[in-house]
Every structure is written in C-alpha cells, then in structure tokens.
C-alpha cells in the first residue's frame, strides 16, 4: 500500500515597511496571499488559513493584516486549516 504525502505549504510574507521616528506612525503588516495558498491537491483545496503574528512589547494578532505602531521584529506563522501545514516568516 502506497501513502501519498502532501508537500505544499501556505505562503507567508511580511511587507517591508519601516516605521519612521514619528511616534504617530503606523504600519500594516501584510500576511500573504490566501489565493496563492489555495493549491488543489489530491487531498483537496484549502479550507482557509490561520494567521499568528508576534512582535515586540507583547504584540500578538490573529488578523491577516494587523496594524502596529511599535518598531521591531515581527514573526508570522500561517497555518493551513485543512492539513496543519505551516509557513514561518520574520520581518525586521
């Protein structure tokens, strides 16, 4: 008996938008393209993506494109709901 293994994973990216020294500045963190992650496989298509952002000063968000005013390093984990595949990305 042969087993098939799915090798595609969701797409994750964070846009390079540095914050200025202006304390009123904000930036939108971009969580990738959900359409690009909907790859049809023998196991089916995407059932959606979950986004998990973490960053400085305890920042966390489950939004695809959250807004922040805190400068620093942000980590994004995108998880495909159907199969649990994850993609990780870090943006400074």
C-alpha positions, 0 to 999 in steps of 0.5 A: 500500500502506497501513502501519498504525502502532501508537500505544499505549504501556505505562503507567508510574507511580511511587507517591508515597511519601516516605521519612521521616528514619528511616534504617530506612525503606523504600519500594516503588516501584510500576511500573504496571499490566501489565493496563492495558498489555495493549491488543489491537491489530491487531498483537496483545496484549502479550507482557509488559513490561520494567521499568528503574528508576534512582535515586540512589547507583547504584540500578538494578532490573529488578523491577516493584516494587523496594524502596529505602531511599535518598531521591531521584529515581527514573526508570522506563522500561517497555518493551513486549516485543512492539513496543519501545514505551516509557513514561518516568516520574520520581518525586521 
